[in-house]
């Protein structure tokens, strides 16, 4: 078949019984433009293989140890995928693949070096070197296109972190690499997505420069078992995924945050962190078995019916408690909310939640609203909410609804402000108590010591104690005025 242009060979089984034996004299058509062969069984390609016309070269899960010798004319090549080729030990010279845009090397666990020729490919947009466990050397510099994607997670033996000719848009790394990242914020300022995966380092905190990434929209932190707190986050953040960080206790979110939060299996989250997540996120998932108090309509099970107080009550916050069945591994799942006004037609809302491997009950929160075409709401109307999980091993055991109005928004902001006052007020109170106790100790030591007391008459002692009372009164008034001024703002 000398004129064959497209060749796909699929692997039908994973039990090893579908092995294909390729004779050494086998020849591929010279003008192949697309070659997809999953689990290619040979250690090398035929010596007569000619890749000059290839646009896509996909050899995932292959047994290849090397591809070809020398420098081949690869002027048409746009995509090369060698993911999970566990035996692959070396890559060829790709200096002639000037138009290569996508290079996937994920899971090539025998690969020790990325050739320097790849560093000079100036049209490379997507480079995935993740889980190359033996990778030790990469080019010192990559000439990636602007807004490129780079994945270096799981490269535990990598000796150096490369430089880049341009700013990258999305970066995936292991926490061991954080200390090697260059700190100038202008290098990372265009970064939109940052993913950090736990490794052997066990970092306890993330770098403070994350708050200066003013274009960052997504922060993904996974399996950092010793991470205890998150730093201040940029206002641009829209998506915060922090899963399986079992030591995490504190999280700081702004009152004007409009963010999706995911904290699967973060069981040590403190009370203030939980309150911030549940009150400030438009969509969230975190460990918990009790519907928060602001959801004033609640029911056991997966459905409930409410009566809105006015026709303006069209926006709702919804909360459900999900419980995985024992010994199951829940994958990312989709939750469905069905609404119905006065037993009319169902209105469907689908909500995607990342619930991978949840180990206990979790709260899932999200928002929805009714459009005018769904029907007019009167005070006596009923709205039925029903929640459904698309994953059968995930049960919905409780649900709650909060009707959103201008009043609930005002109350939410007030409660958030009040909840943040105690730390400041208590510091003022502690300062007052310290001043008064110091003042009292000094005055009494002067007035009541046996040697000093004999020098003063009773009237003089009473006068000194009266002066102490006046000082205490002055300090107390000052403290109350400070609190009053702070509340007025």
Beta strands, then each sheet from edge to edge (+ up, - down):
strand 1: 6-9
strand 2: 34-37
strand 3: 56-58
strand 4: 79-81
strand 5: 102-104
strand 6: 126-128
strand 7: 141-142
strand 8: 148-151
strand 9: 163-164
strand 10: 168-174
strand 11: 193-197
strand 12: 218-222
strand 13: 239-243
strand 14: 259-263
strand 15: 281-287
strand 16: 297-300
strand 17: 303-306
strand 18: 315-324
strand 19: 333-341
strand 20: 347-353
strand 21: 362-369
strand 22: 383-389
strand 23: 394-404
sheet 1: 1+ 2+ 3+ 4+ 5+ 6+ 8+ 10+ 11+ 12+ 13+ 14+ 15+ 21- 18+ 23- 16+
sheet 2: 7+ 9+
sheet 3: 17+ 22- 19+ 20-
end
